[in-house]
Structure formats: C-alpha cells, structure tokens
Amino acid sequence: MQGHDQFNQCSRQPHCAHPSSRYVREATFAGAEWLCVLIVIVASVSLGWTPEQEPVDEPEVVSLEGTVTLATRDAMDALGLQEFQPGAVAAVDLTRDSVAAPPCEGCEHALTGIMVQGSVLLTGLVDETGRLGRIEANLNLTHLMERGPDGFVHREWLLLDWDAGDRSSTVEVLLVHDPPRWLPGEDRSDATLLTTEEGQISRSGPEVLLRSSESGDDVLLACLPDHFLCRATSPDAILTARRGPPRASLTVEAPSAWVEVPLMQGDLSDGGGWAASLLEAGEDVPNNRTWCPSSGSTLTGETREVIASPPSLAPLATWFIALGETHLLLAPDGVHWTEAEGADVRCAALTDASGTLRLGISEYAA
C-alpha cells in the first residue's frame, strides 16, 4: 500500500510538497533522542511485550489508537516535515503482535519482540504559503531482542518501514550491547510511575499519565520530550491501548547480518548531516573499511573521530514503561563514526577502538 499526500490548491497528485531525499534522510536522523521519537510519533509507542515469563491468562495489548499533536519543531522535523508549521496531528490506528525469529547470523539465542503495524494519518499540515494538507501513510515497526535465559540482552534491532509515497523509507537500527544489557523479568514501572488518585503519573522526564478504564483498556496522556510547557492534563498525545486475550507469537525472519565492506574516501551526495545531529564528531580519520547489511560493493563516505557518544534515551523511556514496553537503550560507546553510501543504501556505523560495530543504522530510500 502506498502513502498519500493531498494539498488544496495543488494541481498535481498525489504528492504536492516536493520533499527532497536529503530532507527525508536528515529528518530520519534528527538526533539521538528523535531517532526514537520518530517511532513514538509515528507508532505512538511500540506496544508492550515483556521478557519471557510463565504463561498467564491476563489480557495483553492488541491495538493502539489515538492522536499525537506534533507541537514542536523537532517533532515535525523528525517526520521530514520541515516545510510545514508545528501543530500537525498524527492519528494512529495500529495493531500489535508478539513476534519471534530464529537466531540471526552470529547470534546464540532466538529473537523475540513485538511488531506494530497500521495506518497513520497526518492532518493540519500548513506550509509556508498557508496551504492546508494531509498525508496518509502505513507503518510497520518491529523491535527485536537477542536475550539469553540469564536475562542479558546482547543485541537489539528496530526495523521501521514507513510507507508514505515519496516520503517513504526503510530504516534498520542495530545496537550491540557490550557488556550485555541486564533486563530482569519483573515489573519495571514501579520506580518510574507514581500511583495517584488520577492514575499512574511519571516521576521525572516528560509528563505521562496512565489511566485504566473499567473495560481493562489503558489510556495514555503524554507529552513530547522537548515540549516543556506541556502538562498531562493538556497532553500532546491521547492514546488508548486496547487489550484482548493473549495470542500466539508470529514468526518473522531474522534481520540480515551486518558485515565489513570496503570504504572509499569521498563526500556524501547530500553533504552528510547524521553525525552533527546524532553525536558530536571531530576530525576526519583515515579508514578503508566500514559496516553495512549490504555486502558485495564498495561504499563511499568518511570516518570521523567521536568526541561525545549518543546520549541516553532516558527521557523517552517513560512512554514505553507506561504501557509495559521494553524501551530501546541507545547508549553505546565508540571512538569512530562512519557515514557511507552506495547505489541504494546509506549506512552509518559507530565502532570501538578495535573496529567492532557498536551501533549501525541503515536506510533504503523509497
């Protein structure tokens, strides 16, 4: 299915905004925190799965519906909407399934996680000439973990397929945890959410209020991380997580293996930009190898010294914890950052002193 733009006073259909591929790429990587906010805004939070525990008969989250107001400039830019004024509204209607995959190449354990998919409708888009528009899109988001029986997570993936016509892209994020991430099975919300008469409210970070209805569904009232004037009583997001009987996990394919590929020094076609928004990088360093899930060809790009690694996504974690989700932990260490591109792929790699991959990001344009 294809995404769809519509603008009044516009003679060409279906896409009237003429976004460039540069805008899409830069928007996708608008910053470490907004890398995840992109998913939260589009998917409105990836819905709750917890590490493997004894089977229970309690209802699980099966769908999510509601609206998110993109009240800030960063929120708009994160979806490639630089040419529009803040204040657009994303209406989401998403289903959630647990998923499982066989061990990936180089993995010791099977993969488990969730898949969120459905429609996203962006309305209230106002461009610089005052034209009003909308975008219809489809989202498929998968969050996978390689987690051992001892509770340690060795790798995490975010697989995002954003189908919105000429704004479409497919993005993969790979996180290699060394040392592994400790993820016990017990409830993780107690220390983050404070129980009040109104519901469970966040202790820190952006305001989040979680209310349970008589039907057993959860209502999430939440603020975006950088919207400092927002309060849970007048939130950016109003989302209803509907519950139903537990369902069997769907089987999906394991992500492709990341491999070392030859690197030829050269400028990127759009001048780069990921490093400036995702981490603090310094001078260029000589390098003839990088990492990418696409092998067999030489990529062109540059390697720079890392001055400051990507920050933690702690402010955003409250969104995930409120609905029982295991949030992405983006806090890898590395010394070199490489951005490179080929004919149909763009790859970025954060590596340690030995050249081992710690964080990989790939993007395939529409």
C-alpha positions in Angstrom: 0.0 0.0 0.0 1.2 3.4 -0.8 1.3 6.6 1.3 -0.5 9.7 0.0 -0.1 13.5 0.2 -3.0 15.8 -0.5 -2.9 19.6 -0.6 -5.7 22.0 -1.6 -4.9 24.5 -4.4 -2.5 21.9 -5.8 -2.7 20.7 -9.3 -0.5 17.5 -9.1 -1.5 14.4 -7.3 -0.7 12.6 -5.1 2.3 14.5 -3.8 2.4 18.2 -3.8 5.1 19.1 -1.2 8.1 18.0 -3.4 10.3 16.9 -0.5 13.9 16.0 -1.4 15.7 12.8 -0.4 18.1 15.0 1.6 15.2 16.2 3.7 14.0 12.7 4.3 17.5 11.5 5.3 18.2 14.4 7.6 14.8 14.2 9.2 15.1 10.5 9.9 18.2 11.2 11.9 17.2 14.4 13.6 19.1 13.5 16.8 19.6 10.5 19.1 16.5 11.1 21.1 14.4 11.9 18.0 15.6 8.7 16.3 13.3 7.1 18.9 10.8 9.9 18.9 10.3 9.2 15.2 9.0 5.8 16.2 7.0 7.2 19.1 5.3 9.8 17.0 4.6 7.6 14.1 3.8 4.5 16.1 2.8 6.4 19.2 4.9 4.0 21.3 5.8 0.4 20.4 3.4 -1.6 22.5 4.1 -3.8 25.4 5.9 -7.0 25.4 7.9 -8.2 28.4 10.7 -10.8 28.6 9.7 -14.4 28.6 7.9 -15.4 31.8 5.5 -18.1 32.9 2.3 -18.1 30.7 -0.5 -16.0 32.1 -4.1 -15.6 31.0 -4.2 -11.8 31.6 -5.3 -9.7 28.6 -2.5 -8.2 26.6 -2.3 -5.1 24.5 -3.6 -5.9 21.0 -4.1 -2.4 19.4 -3.4 1.3 19.9 -5.5 4.2 18.6 -5.5 7.9 19.3 -3.7 11.1 18.3 -0.4 12.8 18.8 -0.1 16.6 18.2 3.3 17.4 16.8 3.6 20.6 18.8 7.3 21.3 18.4 9.7 22.0 15.6 11.8 18.9 16.4 8.7 16.7 16.3 7.8 17.9 12.8 11.4 17.7 11.5 11.6 14.1 12.8 9.0 13.1 10.2 10.5 15.0 7.3 8.0 17.9 7.7 10.5 20.8 7.7 8.4 22.8 5.3 5.3 22.8 7.5 4.4 24.7 10.6 4.3 22.9 14.0 0.9 21.7 15.2 0.1 18.9 12.8 -1.9 16.0 14.3 -1.0 12.3 13.7 -3.9 10.0 14.1 -2.9 6.3 14.5 -4.8 3.1 14.3 -2.3 0.3 15.0 -2.3 -3.4 15.8 0.3 -5.1 18.0 1.6 -8.7 17.8 4.3 -10.6 19.6 6.9 -11.9 17.2 9.7 -14.5 17.3 12.6 -15.1 14.9 15.4 -17.8 14.7 18.9 -16.8 15.8 20.5 -14.3 13.4 23.9 -15.0 11.9 26.3 -14.7 14.8 23.6 -14.9 17.4 23.5 -17.5 20.1 19.8 -17.1 21.1 16.5 -16.9 19.3 15.0 -13.4 18.9 11.8 -12.1 20.5 9.9 -8.9 20.4 6.9 -7.1 19.0 5.5 -5.8 15.7 3.3 -2.7 15.4 1.6 -2.0 12.1 -1.3 0.0 10.7 -2.3 3.4 9.3 -1.1 6.9 10.2 -3.0 10.0 9.1 -1.2 13.4 9.4 -3.6 16.3 9.2 -3.3 20.0 9.8 -0.2 20.4 7.7 0.3 24.1 6.9 3.1 25.1 4.5 4.8 28.5 4.2 2.2 29.7 1.7 -0.7 28.8 4.0 -1.9 25.8 2.1 -3.5 23.1 4.2 -2.6 19.4 3.5 -2.6 15.9 4.8 -0.5 12.7 4.4 -1.8 9.2 4.6 0.8 6.6 5.5 1.3 3.0 6.6 3.7 1.9 9.3 5.3 -1.4 10.1 7.6 -1.3 13.1 9.4 -4.3 14.6 11.5 -4.3 17.8 13.6 -7.4 18.3 16.0 -8.5 21.1 18.5 -11.3 21.4 18.0 -12.1 25.1 19.6 -15.1 26.8 17.9 -17.2 29.6 20.1 -15.3 32.1 18.2 -12.0 31.4 21.0 -10.4 29.4 20.3 -8.7 26.1 23.1 -8.9 23.6 21.6 -7.2 20.6 18.6 -5.0 19.7 17.0 -4.1 16.4 14.5 -1.5 15.3 13.1 -2.2 11.9 11.0 0.6 10.5 9.1 0.6 7.2 7.4 4.0 6.7 5.3 3.9 3.6 4.3 7.5 2.7 4.8 7.8 -1.0 7.8 9.9 -1.9 8.5 10.3 1.9 8.9 6.6 2.3 11.9 4.9 3.7 13.1 1.7 5.3 15.4 2.1 8.3 17.2 -0.5 10.4 18.9 0.3 13.7 21.2 -2.4 15.3 22.6 -2.0 18.8 25.3 -4.3 20.0 25.4 -4.3 23.9 28.9 -4.9 25.3 28.7 -5.6 28.1 25.2 -7.1 27.6 22.1 -5.1 28.9 20.6 -6.6 32.1 16.9 -7.0 31.6 15.2 -8.8 34.5 11.7 -10.1 34.1 10.0 -8.3 36.9 7.8 -5.2 36.5 9.8 -2.2 35.5 7.2 0.5 36.1 7.2 0.8 39.9 10.2 3.2 40.2 9.1 5.3 37.1 5.4 5.8 37.7 3.8 7.1 40.9 0.3 5.9 41.7 -2.2 8.8 42.4 -6.0 9.2 42.5 -5.8 10.3 38.9 -3.8 7.3 37.7 -0.1 6.5 37.4 2.0 9.6 36.7 5.7 9.9 35.7 8.1 10.8 38.4 10.5 12.6 36.0 11.0 13.4 32.4 8.1 14.4 30.1 4.7 14.2 31.9 2.9 10.9 31.3 -0.4 9.9 33.0 -1.7 6.4 32.6 -5.3 5.6 33.4 -7.1 2.3 33.4 -10.7 2.1 32.3 -13.4 -0.3 33.6 -13.1 -2.3 30.4 -9.4 -3.0 31.2 -8.0 -0.7 28.5 -5.3 1.8 29.3 -5.5 5.5 28.3 -2.1 7.2 28.0 -1.9 11.0 28.3 1.6 12.1 27.4 3.9 15.0 26.5 6.7 15.0 24.0 10.2 15.2 25.5 11.1 18.7 24.4 7.7 20.3 24.9 8.4 22.0 28.2 5.0 23.8 28.5 3.0 20.6 28.1 1.2 19.0 31.0 -0.5 15.7 31.3 -3.8 17.5 31.9 -3.5 19.0 28.4 -1.2 16.5 26.6 0.4 16.2 23.2 -0.8 12.6 22.9 -4.0 10.9 23.9 -3.7 7.2 23.2 -5.9 4.2 24.1 -4.3 0.8 24.4 -6.9 -1.9 23.9 -6.5 -5.3 25.5 -7.6 -8.7 24.4 -6.9 -12.4 25.0 -3.2 -13.5 24.6 -2.3 -14.6 21.1 0.5 -16.8 19.7 3.6 -15.1 18.5 4.1 -14.5 14.8 7.2 -15.9 13.2 9.3 -13.4 11.3 12.7 -13.5 9.5 15.9 -12.6 11.4 17.5 -9.4 10.3 20.3 -9.6 7.8 23.9 -9.8 9.2 26.0 -6.6 9.3 29.3 -7.2 7.5 32.5 -5.3 6.9 32.7 -3.7 3.5 35.3 -1.7 1.6 35.2 2.1 2.1 36.4 4.6 -0.4 37.0 8.1 1.0 34.7 10.7 -0.6 31.9 13.2 0.0 28.3 12.1 0.6 25.8 13.1 -2.0 23.9 15.3 0.4 26.9 16.6 2.3 26.3 14.4 5.3 24.5 15.5 8.4 23.8 12.5 10.5 26.8 12.9 12.7 26.0 16.5 13.6 22.6 15.6 14.9 23.2 12.2 16.4 26.6 12.7 18.2 29.5 15.1 18.4 32.2 14.2 15.9 35.6 15.7 15.3 38.2 15.5 12.6 38.3 13.0 9.7 40.4 9.9 10.2 41.9 7.5 7.6 39.8 4.4 7.1 39.2 1.9 4.4 36.5 -0.4 6.0 33.0 0.1 7.4 29.9 -1.9 8.3 26.6 -2.3 6.4 24.0 -5.1 6.0 24.6 -4.8 2.2 27.7 -6.6 1.0 29.5 -7.0 -2.3 30.2 -3.4 -3.2 32.4 -0.6 -2.1 30.7 2.3 -0.3 31.8 5.9 -0.5 32.0 8.1 2.7 34.0 9.3 5.5 35.1 8.4 9.1 35.3 10.9 11.9 36.6 10.8 15.5 33.8 10.6 18.1 34.0 13.4 20.7 30.8 12.5 22.5 28.7 9.3 22.1 25.0 9.3 21.5 23.1 10.3 24.7 20.8 8.0 26.6 17.1 7.9 25.6 16.1 8.1 29.3 13.5 11.0 28.8 11.6 8.9 26.3 11.6 5.7 28.3 8.6 6.8 30.3 6.4 6.5 27.3 7.4 2.9 26.8 7.4 1.9 30.5 3.9 3.3 30.9 2.5 0.7 28.6 4.7 -2.1 29.7 7.1 -1.8 26.8 10.8 -2.7 26.9 12.3 0.6 25.6 15.3 0.9 23.4 18.5 1.5 25.2 20.6 3.7 23.0 23.8 4.5 24.9 26.7 2.8 23.1 30.4 3.7 23.4 32.5 4.2 20.3 35.5 6.1 19.0 34.9 6.3 15.3 31.7 7.3 13.3 31.5 6.4 9.6 28.8 7.5 7.2 28.8 5.9 3.8 26.5 5.3 0.8 26.1 3.0 -2.2 23.7 2.9 -5.1 20.6 2.2 -3.0 21.7 2.2 0.7 23.0 4.6 3.3 24.9 3.2 6.3 26.3 4.7 9.4 28.5 2.8 11.9 29.8 3.6 15.4 32.8 1.4 16.1 35.1 0.9 19.1 38.9 1.1 19.1 39.2 -2.4 17.7 36.8 -1.7 14.8 34.0 -3.7 16.3 30.5 -2.5 15.5 28.5 -1.0 18.4 25.7 0.9 16.6 24.6 0.5 13.0 22.0 2.5 11.1 21.0 1.7 7.5 18.4 3.4 5.3 16.9 2.4 2.0 15.1 5.2 0.2 11.7 4.7 -1.4 
